[in-house]
Amino acid sequence: MTQPMTTKAGRLRALLKSDEFIVSPGIYDGYSAKLVEAAGFKTAASSGAAIANALLGLEDVGIMGLAENVAHCRNLARAVDIPVTADADNGYGNPVNVHFTVRAFEEAGIAGVNIEDQVSPKRCGHMPGKEVVPLAEMVKKVEAACLARRDDDFVIVARTDALAVEGMEKTLERVRAYVAAGADMIFPDAVRSEEQIAQVVEAAGVPVTINMGFGIRSRPTTPLIPIPRLKELGVRRISLPRMLPGAAIRGMQNALAAMRGVIETGVPVDRPDLVVGIDEIWAMMGFPEIQALERQLLSTDALQAKYRGAAAE
């Protein structure tokens, strides 16, 4: 008898139940998603900040809407075979809105979502000026998220930004309340020390995920902590929402600087250290598979005409 196929949410849930430490690079487009999978990572996490930056050219201050976020995340999830979690901001409204937000992301093929306790409009968790909703309101949002999912494996991540606003004791109170409401994982954003992480892990009793930002570069908020030490503290997962956007920006800056040199000197350069070739892009995006489908599904005349046209161009 054929066994039912495990969903991406089921695979993420199995990883959380295993002893494996989970590293989820932040993704925001087809390139980043496919590169994460090709590099051997078992999960990825959409970065709401990176998507807002890349799509809108604006900072992550609550301008991007639900429809834009879901549509983009649907394409990210479809691009790879690994489970992808999504940044669902503050659920785009009250607990009823959260219900439909979760349904939308689950239908888009996402394996789990972060729901945060910021007010609307929200902002990046590492920016100053954050505000949080009352604890009771966020508890209802977590309950709504759990009620809305159709697949019990779909992971509900309750993010709290209360540390910067209310302090540690109130944060721990929120952590316990969110777990009691059904949260599968706790995400305390902008933690500032190992001690704070240890306190959250102890209070949660469920998997805890930490935002490690750039991953290979320090920042003013959460310090860079080695993975072995995070394991010792009881952390189960880290996300790296800023690493790939930061790397892409640096790469584009370097390529543009090289091109400015070409313009100024008039001397062409060949810099494969700065840009990949077209064959690598085609391979990453699946063009060989498309060609195989064309050979299988198009008539000989149509196929020959297609490639005659390409050769002429």
Secondary structure, DSSP 8 states (H G I E B T S, - for coil): -------HHHHHHHHHHSS--EEEEEE-SHHHHHHHHHTT-S-EEE-HHHHHHHHHSS-SSS-S-HHHHHHHHHHHHHH-SS-EEEE-TT-SSSHHHHHHHHHHHHHTT-SEEEEE-B-SS---TTSS---B--HHHHHHHHHHHHHH-SSTTSEEEEEE-THHHH-HHHHHHHHHHHHHTT-SEEEETT--SHHHHHHHHHHH-S-BEEE-TTSSS--SSS----HHHHHHHT--EEEETTHHHHHHHHHHHHHHHHHHHHHHH------TTTS--HHHHHHHHTHHHHHHHHHHHS-HHHHHHHHHHHHH-
